[in-house]
């Protein structure tokens, strides 16, 4: 398998082993002798994070912006289609995303766009294991025997690919604003008695306005290994803490290569920005409701970055079903699905029915 252009590896000055980034020490640490090889990757403080012009990049990305800056191997999972990138000496037996053993070597026809920045792991594996156990215990509907098991054997720390997009937007909108008003009408009830009630009406008037907004670091996940809806539940990631990409930050960690390219990501981002812009315009419309909202937007200063964001992923089998838990590698936010106890759900339903019956009896008895 072809490797991307390599740079000098991060050697431990004590034993010569390959140092790896430690979330606990926030430094490169040798896994063999424990020596702290460097307080930070050598190039981490060189330069600043760059926002790249979107229009120019859509036409062509220069070769100097591609590759991982270090030797890597890539494999593609035939089950979930995730492409995992790791050190050449590592041998992958199962997919870190779904656990499938169906891995095949993967080679790009062109090196991927290099990440512009990375958000380093801050939570250690032991910390996440404790958080996951506490999360399990807080799931009331989970089976009791489920809560008593560890289920953290398959915990993996992964860097996922994301695109971020910035844009300055000036928008003008028109709509019909609806204002509620009420009239009183008379009617006869089921017993023939004359009654009155308030009836709601809407008065429609034309409305218009304008707004300006700057979209900053709008995230578009480019992962195949973790479903985007699941990732959304552990956002936000503190992108203000992004640092310029350096291979030292990902040393010792599995990185997923993006499979949603820049063109597709830019399209997703524009659709998301359009939807948010429409909501902001709708909030400016006076009155109680609105209809026929039309928004005309002008986008300028559009830039992007390819970034790597840290997550902890746990996949486990319970019965015949596979469940996934994800944790934000910086904030610790946890989300995922878990098995439900049929017995507990049945007991809750019975309890609700009993309460409803008691309320009915007391209501009837008081009449």
The 8 nearest C-alpha neighbors of each residue, nearest first, counted from 0:
[[1, 2, 106, 104, 72, 105, 73, 71],
 [2, 0, 3, 106, 72, 107, 71, 105],
 [3, 1, 70, 71, 0, 4, 72, 5],
 [2, 4, 66, 70, 5, 67, 71, 69],
 [3, 5, 68, 69, 70, 2, 6, 66],
 [6, 4, 69, 70, 68, 3, 7, 2],
 [5, 7, 69, 68, 8, 4, 70, 246],
 [6, 8, 9, 5, 69, 10, 68, 70],
 [7, 9, 10, 6, 17, 69, 5, 18],
 [10, 8, 18, 17, 7, 11, 247, 19],
 [11, 9, 17, 15, 16, 18, 8, 12],
 [10, 12, 15, 36, 16, 13, 18, 14],
 [13, 11, 15, 14, 10, 36, 34, 16],
 [14, 12, 11, 15, 34, 32, 36, 16],
 [15, 13, 16, 11, 12, 32, 31, 10],
 [14, 16, 11, 10, 12, 13, 17, 18],
 [17, 15, 11, 10, 14, 18, 29, 31],
 [16, 18, 10, 9, 11, 29, 19, 15],
 [19, 17, 29, 28, 9, 27, 11, 10],
 [20, 18, 250, 251, 27, 28, 29, 21],
 [19, 21, 27, 248, 250, 26, 28, 249],
 [22, 20, 23, 25, 24, 26, 27, 28],
 [21, 23, 121, 120, 25, 123, 24, 122],
 [24, 22, 21, 123, 25, 121, 122, 26],
 [23, 25, 26, 21, 22, 27, 28, 20],
 [26, 24, 22, 21, 23, 20, 27, 121],
 [27, 25, 38, 39, 24, 21, 20, 37],
 [26, 28, 20, 19, 37, 36, 18, 21],
 [29, 27, 35, 18, 19, 36, 34, 33],
 [28, 30, 18, 33, 34, 31, 32, 11],
 [31, 29, 33, 32, 28, 18, 19, 17],
 [32, 30, 29, 33, 16, 14, 34, 17],
 [33, 31, 34, 29, 30, 14, 13, 16],
 [34, 32, 29, 30, 31, 28, 35, 36],
 [33, 35, 29, 32, 28, 36, 13, 11],
 [36, 34, 28, 37, 27, 29, 33, 26],
 [37, 35, 11, 27, 28, 34, 12, 29],
 [38, 36, 39, 27, 35, 26, 40, 28],
 [37, 39, 26, 27, 36, 40, 35, 25],
 [38, 40, 26, 37, 41, 27, 43, 25],
 [41, 39, 247, 43, 42, 248, 245, 37],
 [42, 40, 43, 39, 44, 247, 37, 245],
 [41, 43, 45, 44, 40, 245, 39, 243],
 [44, 42, 40, 45, 41, 245, 243, 39],
 [43, 45, 42, 46, 41, 243, 47, 242],
 [46, 44, 42, 43, 47, 243, 41, 48],
 [45, 47, 44, 48, 243, 43, 42, 49],
 [48, 46, 49, 243, 45, 242, 44, 43],
 [47, 49, 243, 116, 115, 242, 50, 46],
 [50, 48, 51, 47, 115, 304, 243, 116],
 [49, 51, 302, 303, 304, 52, 48, 165],
 [52, 50, 302, 303, 49, 53, 304, 56],
 [51, 53, 302, 55, 54, 56, 301, 303],
 [52, 54, 302, 56, 55, 301, 303, 57],
 [53, 55, 57, 56, 52, 58, 301, 302],
 [56, 54, 58, 53, 57, 52, 59, 60],
 [57, 55, 59, 53, 58, 60, 54, 52],
 [58, 56, 54, 55, 59, 53, 262, 261],
 [57, 59, 56, 55, 54, 60, 53, 262],
 [58, 60, 56, 57, 61, 55, 54, 62],
 [59, 61, 56, 62, 64, 58, 57, 112],
 [62, 60, 63, 64, 59, 65, 56, 112],
 [61, 63, 65, 64, 60, 66, 110, 112],
 [62, 64, 61, 65, 66, 60, 113, 112],
 [65, 63, 62, 113, 61, 112, 60, 66],
 [66, 64, 112, 113, 62, 111, 63, 110],
 [67, 65, 113, 110, 111, 3, 68, 112],
 [66, 68, 69, 113, 3, 246, 65, 70],
 [69, 67, 5, 6, 66, 4, 246, 70],
 [68, 70, 5, 6, 67, 4, 71, 246],
 [71, 69, 5, 2, 3, 4, 87, 86],
 [72, 70, 86, 87, 85, 2, 69, 84],
 [71, 73, 87, 85, 84, 86, 2, 74],
 [74, 72, 84, 105, 83, 104, 82, 85],
 [75, 73, 104, 105, 103, 83, 82, 102],
 [76, 74, 82, 103, 102, 105, 81, 80],
 [77, 75, 102, 80, 78, 81, 79, 101],
 [76, 78, 80, 101, 79, 102, 75, 103],
 [77, 79, 76, 80, 99, 101, 97, 81],
 [78, 80, 81, 76, 224, 77, 97, 223],
 [81, 79, 76, 77, 78, 75, 223, 82],
 [80, 82, 224, 223, 76, 79, 75, 83],
 [83, 81, 75, 256, 255, 74, 80, 76],
 [84, 82, 255, 74, 73, 254, 256, 81],
 [83, 85, 73, 254, 72, 253, 255, 71],
 [86, 84, 253, 71, 72, 254, 87, 73],
 [85, 87, 71, 88, 89, 72, 70, 251],
 [88, 86, 72, 71, 89, 85, 70, 90],
 [89, 87, 86, 90, 72, 85, 71, 91],
 [88, 90, 87, 86, 91, 85, 72, 251],
 [91, 89, 92, 88, 87, 86, 85, 93],
 [92, 90, 93, 89, 94, 102, 74, 100],
 [93, 91, 100, 90, 94, 102, 101, 99],
 [92, 94, 100, 98, 99, 91, 95, 102],
 [93, 95, 98, 99, 96, 97, 100, 76],
 [96, 94, 98, 97, 93, 155, 83, 99],
 [95, 97, 94, 224, 98, 225, 312, 81],
 [96, 98, 99, 94, 95, 79, 314, 224],
 [99, 97, 94, 93, 95, 96, 100, 314],
 [98, 100, 94, 93, 101, 97, 78, 76],
 [101, 99, 93, 102, 92, 94, 98, 76],
 [100, 102, 99, 77, 76, 103, 78, 93],
 [103, 101, 76, 75, 100, 74, 77, 104],
 [102, 104, 74, 75, 105, 76, 101, 77],
 [105, 103, 74, 73, 75, 106, 102, 0],
 [106, 104, 74, 73, 75, 103, 107, 82],
 [105, 107, 108, 0, 104, 1, 73, 74],
 [108, 106, 109, 110, 105, 111, 1, 73],
 [107, 109, 106, 110, 111, 105, 1, 3],
 [110, 108, 107, 111, 65, 106, 66, 112],
 [109, 111, 66, 65, 107, 112, 108, 3],
 [112, 110, 65, 66, 113, 109, 107, 256],
 [111, 113, 65, 64, 66, 114, 110, 305],
 [112, 114, 65, 66, 64, 67, 111, 115],
 [115, 113, 305, 306, 116, 244, 112, 307],
 [114, 116, 305, 244, 306, 304, 243, 113],
 [117, 115, 244, 243, 306, 242, 114, 241],
 [116, 118, 307, 244, 306, 241, 242, 119],
 [117, 119, 241, 308, 307, 242, 240, 309],
 [120, 118, 117, 121, 248, 309, 308, 22],
 [119, 121, 22, 328, 309, 122, 329, 118],
 [120, 122, 22, 329, 328, 119, 123, 23],
 [123, 121, 328, 22, 120, 329, 126, 127],
 [122, 124, 126, 22, 125, 23, 127, 121],
 [123, 125, 127, 126, 128, 122, 156, 154],
 [126, 124, 128, 127, 123, 129, 122, 130],
 [127, 125, 123, 129, 124, 128, 122, 130],
 [126, 128, 130, 124, 129, 125, 131, 123],
 [129, 127, 125, 131, 130, 126, 124, 132],
 [130, 128, 132, 126, 127, 131, 133, 125],
 [129, 131, 127, 133, 128, 132, 134, 126],
 [130, 132, 134, 128, 133, 129, 127, 135],
 [133, 131, 135, 129, 134, 130, 128, 136],
 [134, 132, 136, 130, 135, 131, 129, 137],
 [133, 135, 131, 137, 132, 136, 130, 138],
 [136, 134, 132, 133, 137, 138, 146, 131],
 [135, 137, 133, 134, 138, 146, 132, 139],
 [136, 138, 134, 135, 139, 133, 141, 132],
 [139, 137, 141, 135, 136, 140, 134, 337],
 [138, 140, 141, 137, 136, 142, 343, 135],
 [141, 139, 339, 138, 340, 343, 142, 344],
 [140, 142, 339, 138, 139, 340, 338, 143],
 [143, 141, 340, 145, 144, 339, 140, 146],
 [144, 142, 146, 145, 141, 147, 340, 140],
 [143, 145, 147, 146, 142, 148, 141, 340],
 [144, 146, 142, 143, 147, 148, 141, 338],
 [147, 145, 143, 144, 136, 148, 135, 142],
 [148, 146, 144, 145, 143, 149, 136, 135],
 [149, 147, 146, 145, 150, 144, 132, 151],
 [148, 150, 151, 147, 132, 152, 146, 145],
 [151, 149, 152, 148, 315, 153, 132, 313],
 [150, 152, 149, 154, 153, 128, 313, 131],
 [153, 151, 154, 150, 149, 313, 315, 314],
 [152, 154, 151, 313, 314, 155, 315, 150],
 [153, 155, 313, 151, 312, 152, 311, 156],
 [156, 154, 312, 311, 157, 153, 313, 95],
 [155, 157, 311, 310, 312, 252, 154, 158],
 [158, 156, 253, 310, 309, 254, 311, 159],
 [157, 159, 309, 254, 308, 307, 255, 310],
 [158, 160, 308, 255, 307, 157, 254, 222],
 [161, 159, 307, 221, 257, 222, 306, 255],
 [162, 160, 220, 221, 306, 219, 305, 307],
 [161, 163, 305, 219, 304, 218, 306, 220],
 [164, 162, 218, 216, 217, 304, 303, 219],
 [163, 165, 303, 217, 216, 302, 162, 304],
 [166, 164, 215, 214, 302, 301, 216, 303],
 [167, 165, 301, 214, 300, 213, 299, 168],
 [166, 168, 213, 299, 298, 300, 212, 214],
 [169, 167, 298, 212, 297, 211, 213, 166],
 [168, 170, 211, 297, 296, 210, 212, 298],
 [171, 169, 296, 210, 295, 209, 297, 211],
 [170, 172, 209, 295, 208, 294, 296, 210],
 [173, 171, 294, 208, 293, 207, 209, 295],
 [172, 174, 207, 293, 206, 292, 208, 294],
 [175, 173, 292, 291, 206, 205, 290, 207],
 [174, 176, 205, 290, 204, 289, 206, 203],
 [175, 177, 289, 204, 203, 286, 206, 205],
 [176, 178, 203, 288, 289, 202, 286, 287],
 [179, 177, 286, 202, 287, 201, 203, 176],
 [178, 180, 201, 200, 202, 287, 177, 199],
 [179, 181, 200, 199, 201, 178, 182, 202],
 [182, 180, 199, 198, 200, 197, 183, 179],
 [183, 181, 198, 197, 184, 199, 180, 200],
 [182, 184, 197, 196, 198, 195, 181, 185],
 [185, 183, 195, 196, 182, 197, 186, 198],
 [184, 186, 195, 194, 196, 193, 183, 187],
 [187, 185, 194, 193, 195, 188, 184, 196],
 [188, 186, 193, 192, 191, 194, 189, 185],
 [187, 189, 191, 190, 192, 186, 193, 194],
 [188, 190, 191, 187, 192, 193, 186, 194],
 [191, 189, 188, 192, 187, 193, 194, 186],
 [190, 192, 187, 188, 189, 193, 186, 194],
 [191, 193, 187, 188, 190, 194, 189, 186],
 [192, 194, 187, 186, 191, 188, 185, 195],
 [195, 193, 186, 185, 187, 192, 188, 196],
 [196, 194, 185, 184, 186, 183, 197, 193],
 [197, 195, 183, 184, 198, 185, 194, 186],
 [196, 198, 183, 182, 181, 184, 199, 195],
 [197, 199, 182, 181, 183, 196, 200, 184],
 [200, 198, 181, 180, 179, 197, 182, 201],
 [201, 199, 180, 179, 181, 198, 202, 182],
 [202, 200, 179, 178, 177, 180, 203, 199],
 [201, 203, 178, 177, 179, 204, 200, 180],
 [204, 202, 177, 176, 175, 201, 178, 205],
 [203, 205, 176, 175, 206, 177, 202, 178],
 [206, 204, 175, 176, 174, 203, 207, 173],
 [207, 205, 174, 175, 173, 176, 204, 284],
 [208, 206, 173, 172, 174, 205, 209, 284],
 [207, 209, 172, 171, 173, 210, 206, 283],
 [210, 208, 171, 170, 172, 211, 207, 169],
 [209, 211, 170, 169, 171, 212, 208, 280],
 [212, 210, 169, 168, 170, 213, 209, 167],
 [211, 213, 168, 167, 214, 169, 210, 276],
 [214, 212, 167, 166, 168, 215, 211, 165],
 [213, 215, 165, 166, 167, 212, 217, 216],
 [214, 216, 165, 217, 213, 164, 166, 163],
 [217, 215, 163, 164, 165, 218, 214, 238],
 [216, 218, 164, 163, 215, 214, 165, 219],
 [219, 217, 163, 162, 216, 220, 161, 164],
 [218, 220, 162, 161, 163, 264, 221, 268],
 [221, 219, 161, 222, 218, 160, 227, 162],
 [220, 222, 259, 257, 161, 160, 258, 219],
 [223, 221, 224, 220, 257, 160, 225, 159],
 [224, 222, 81, 225, 80, 226, 221, 79],
 [223, 225, 81, 96, 222, 79, 226, 80],
 [224, 226, 223, 222, 227, 230, 96, 229],
 [227, 225, 229, 228, 230, 224, 223, 222],
 [226, 228, 230, 229, 231, 225, 220, 222],
 [229, 227, 231, 230, 226, 232, 225, 233],
 [230, 228, 227, 231, 232, 226, 335, 225],
 [231, 229, 227, 232, 228, 233, 226, 234],
 [232, 230, 228, 234, 229, 233, 227, 235],
 [231, 233, 230, 229, 234, 334, 228, 333],
 [234, 232, 332, 231, 230, 327, 333, 334],
 [235, 233, 231, 236, 232, 230, 327, 332],
 [234, 236, 237, 233, 231, 238, 232, 330],
 [235, 237, 234, 238, 329, 330, 327, 308],
 [238, 236, 239, 240, 235, 241, 329, 330],
 [237, 239, 240, 241, 236, 118, 216, 235],
 [238, 240, 237, 241, 242, 236, 118, 216],
 [241, 239, 238, 237, 242, 118, 119, 117],
 [242, 240, 118, 238, 117, 239, 116, 243],
 [241, 243, 116, 117, 244, 118, 240, 48],
 [244, 242, 116, 48, 43, 115, 47, 117],
 [245, 243, 116, 117, 115, 114, 242, 246],
 [244, 246, 247, 248, 43, 42, 243, 40],
 [245, 247, 248, 249, 250, 68, 69, 244],
 [248, 246, 40, 250, 245, 249, 20, 9],
 [247, 249, 246, 20, 250, 245, 119, 40],
 [250, 248, 252, 247, 246, 251, 20, 254],
 [251, 249, 19, 247, 252, 20, 248, 246],
 [250, 252, 19, 249, 20, 253, 86, 85],
 [251, 253, 249, 250, 157, 254, 85, 156],
 [254, 252, 85, 157, 84, 83, 158, 255],
 [255, 253, 158, 84, 83, 157, 159, 252],
 [256, 254, 83, 159, 82, 84, 158, 160],
 [255, 257, 82, 83, 160, 254, 258, 84],
 [258, 256, 221, 160, 259, 222, 255, 260],
 [259, 257, 260, 221, 256, 222, 223, 82],
 [260, 258, 221, 257, 263, 264, 261, 222],
 [259, 261, 263, 262, 258, 264, 257, 221],
 [260, 262, 264, 263, 265, 259, 57, 162],
 [263, 261, 265, 264, 260, 266, 57, 259],
 [262, 264, 266, 265, 260, 261, 259, 267],
 [263, 265, 261, 267, 266, 262, 268, 260],
 [266, 264, 268, 262, 267, 263, 261, 269],
 [265, 267, 263, 269, 264, 268, 270, 262],
 [268, 266, 264, 270, 265, 269, 271, 263],
 [267, 269, 265, 271, 266, 270, 264, 272],
 [268, 270, 272, 266, 271, 267, 273, 265],
 [269, 271, 273, 267, 268, 272, 274, 266],
 [272, 270, 268, 274, 269, 273, 267, 275],
 [271, 273, 269, 275, 274, 270, 276, 268],
 [274, 272, 276, 270, 271, 275, 269, 277],
 [273, 275, 277, 271, 272, 276, 270, 278],
 [276, 274, 278, 272, 277, 273, 271, 279],
 [277, 275, 273, 279, 278, 274, 272, 280],
 [276, 278, 280, 274, 275, 279, 273, 281],
 [277, 279, 281, 275, 276, 280, 282, 274],
 [280, 278, 276, 282, 281, 277, 275, 283],
 [279, 281, 277, 283, 282, 278, 276, 172],
 [280, 282, 278, 283, 279, 284, 277, 292],
 [281, 283, 279, 280, 284, 278, 285, 277],
 [284, 282, 280, 281, 285, 279, 208, 209],
 [283, 285, 281, 282, 176, 286, 206, 280],
 [286, 284, 176, 283, 287, 206, 177, 288],
 [285, 287, 178, 177, 176, 288, 284, 289],
 [286, 288, 178, 177, 179, 285, 289, 176],
 [289, 287, 177, 286, 176, 178, 290, 285],
 [290, 288, 176, 177, 175, 174, 291, 287],
 [289, 291, 175, 292, 174, 176, 288, 177],
 [290, 292, 174, 175, 293, 289, 173, 176],
 [293, 291, 174, 290, 173, 294, 172, 175],
 [292, 294, 173, 172, 174, 291, 295, 171],
 [295, 293, 172, 171, 296, 292, 170, 277],
 [294, 296, 171, 170, 172, 293, 297, 169],
 [297, 295, 170, 169, 294, 298, 171, 168],
 [296, 298, 169, 168, 170, 299, 295, 167],
 [299, 297, 168, 167, 166, 296, 169, 300],
 [300, 298, 167, 301, 166, 168, 297, 169],
 [301, 299, 166, 167, 302, 298, 165, 52],
 [300, 302, 166, 299, 165, 53, 52, 167],
 [303, 301, 52, 53, 51, 165, 50, 164],
 [302, 304, 164, 51, 163, 50, 53, 165],
 [305, 303, 163, 162, 115, 50, 306, 51],
 [304, 306, 162, 114, 115, 161, 163, 116],
 [307, 305, 116, 114, 161, 117, 115, 162],
 [306, 308, 117, 160, 159, 158, 161, 118],
 [307, 309, 118, 159, 158, 117, 306, 160],
 [310, 308, 158, 328, 120, 157, 159, 118],
 [311, 309, 328, 327, 157, 326, 156, 312],
 [310, 312, 156, 326, 155, 325, 328, 157],
 [313, 311, 325, 155, 154, 324, 310, 156],
 [312, 314, 154, 324, 153, 323, 325, 155],
 [315, 313, 323, 322, 153, 324, 312, 97],
 [316, 314, 322, 321, 317, 313, 150, 323],
 [315, 317, 321, 320, 318, 322, 319, 314],
 [318, 316, 320, 319, 321, 315, 338, 322],
 [317, 319, 320, 316, 321, 338, 315, 322],
 [318, 320, 317, 316, 321, 322, 315, 338],
 [321, 319, 317, 318, 316, 322, 315, 338],
 [320, 322, 316, 315, 317, 314, 323, 319],
 [321, 323, 315, 314, 336, 337, 316, 320],
 [324, 322, 314, 313, 335, 336, 315, 325],
 [323, 325, 335, 313, 334, 312, 314, 336],
 [326, 324, 312, 334, 311, 333, 335, 313],
 [327, 325, 333, 311, 332, 310, 331, 328],
 [326, 328, 331, 310, 332, 329, 330, 233],
 [327, 329, 310, 309, 120, 122, 331, 311],
 [330, 328, 121, 327, 331, 120, 122, 309],
 [331, 329, 327, 332, 328, 236, 122, 121],
 [330, 332, 327, 326, 329, 328, 333, 122],
 [331, 333, 327, 326, 233, 330, 334, 234],
 [334, 332, 326, 325, 331, 233, 327, 335],
 [335, 333, 325, 324, 232, 233, 326, 332],
 [334, 336, 324, 323, 325, 337, 229, 333],
 [335, 337, 322, 323, 324, 338, 334, 339],
 [336, 338, 322, 339, 335, 141, 323, 135],
 [339, 337, 141, 340, 336, 142, 317, 140],
 [340, 338, 141, 140, 341, 142, 337, 344],
 [341, 339, 142, 343, 342, 141, 140, 344],
 [340, 342, 344, 343, 345, 339, 142, 140],
 [341, 343, 345, 340, 344, 346, 142, 347],
 [344, 342, 346, 340, 345, 341, 140, 347],
 [343, 345, 347, 341, 346, 342, 348, 340],
 [346, 344, 342, 348, 343, 347, 341, 349],
 [347, 345, 343, 349, 344, 348, 350, 342],
 [346, 348, 350, 344, 349, 345, 351, 343],
 [349, 347, 345, 351, 350, 346, 352, 344],
 [348, 350, 346, 352, 347, 351, 353, 345],
 [349, 351, 347, 353, 348, 352, 346, 354],
 [352, 350, 348, 354, 353, 349, 355, 347],
 [351, 353, 355, 349, 354, 350, 356, 348],
 [352, 354, 356, 350, 351, 355, 349, 357],
 [355, 353, 357, 351, 356, 352, 358, 350],
 [356, 354, 352, 358, 353, 357, 359, 351],
 [355, 357, 353, 359, 354, 358, 352, 360],
 [358, 356, 360, 354, 359, 355, 361, 353],
 [359, 357, 355, 361, 356, 360, 362, 354],
 [358, 360, 362, 356, 357, 361, 363, 355],
 [361, 359, 357, 363, 362, 358, 364, 356],
 [360, 362, 364, 358, 363, 359, 365, 357],
 [363, 361, 359, 365, 360, 364, 358, 366],
 [364, 362, 360, 365, 366, 361, 359, 358],
 [365, 363, 361, 362, 366, 360, 359, 358],
 [364, 366, 362, 363, 361, 360, 359, 358],
 [365, 363, 364, 362, 361, 360, 359, 358]]
